[in-house]
Amino acid sequence: MAGRSIIVDTSSIIFGLSKKHDVFGKLAERFPGYGISISQGIMNEIKGIASGSGRYSKSAKVALELIKKNKSIEIDGSRKYPDDWMVDKASEDMIICTNDTALKKRLREKGAAVISISINGILR
């Protein structure tokens, strides 16, 4: 991940899609020139949700298709626990997009820029 990047957490991807909002598209539109990254650990979480029959399984399946089609999304090979990976990767050139309250707190304590997607699809 060189340059300015946005790491997107499972919570934002799945929540956004459950409300019919493509968080990747919204991020690319709002932050042109930034790379978008997820880890293999995040991919594994999404695959796990997609393989189930819970209320977010359909959104997770859509997420996997979007990630597969969007060649500009970098997938870091790390299988580290996603929250720890994001905290480790957080830097001044990076934005973390998460809807996970506990993770937001950890990231803000480290001084990271954190945004999330609202129910209306607004990045805040």
C-alpha positions, 0 to 999 in steps of 0.5 A, spaced: 500 500 500 503 505 497 501 512 497 494 515 500 490 509 501 483 507 504 482 500 508 475 498 508 472 493 514 467 488 513 462 492 517 462 497 512 462 493 506 456 489 509 452 494 512 453 499 506 450 493 501 445 491 506 442 498 505 443 498 497 450 502 498 456 500 494 461 503 499 467 502 494 464 506 489 462 511 494 469 511 497 472 512 490 468 518 488 469 521 494 477 520 495 479 520 488 486 518 487 486 513 494 487 506 493 482 501 496 485 496 500 482 490 504 486 484 507 485 476 506 482 476 513 477 481 511 476 477 505 475 470 509 470 474 514 466 476 508 466 469 505 464 466 512 458 470 512 456 469 505 457 461 506 451 462 511 444 463 511 444 469 516 441 476 514 447 479 511 449 473 507 446 476 501 450 482 502 456 478 503 455 474 496 454 481 493 461 484 496 465 478 494 462 479 486 464 487 487 471 485 490 472 480 484 470 485 479 473 491 481 481 490 479 483 497 483 481 493 490 488 491 493 487 485 497 493 484 502 495 477 504 495 478 511 491 473 515 492 477 521 485 478 525 482 484 521 481 489 527 489 488 529 491 488 522 487 495 521 490 498 527 497 496 525 496 499 518 493 506 520 498 511 518 497 519 516 496 517 509 490 512 510 483 513 512 480 507 515 472 506 513 469 502 519 462 501 522 465 497 528 464 502 534 470 498 538 474 499 532 473 506 531 475 507 538 482 503 538 483 507 531 482 514 534 486 513 540 492 511 535 490 518 531 487 515 525 482 518 520 476 514 521 470 514 517 463 510 516 457 509 512 451 511 514 444 508 513 443 513 507 449 511 504 453 518 506 460 517 508 462 521 515 
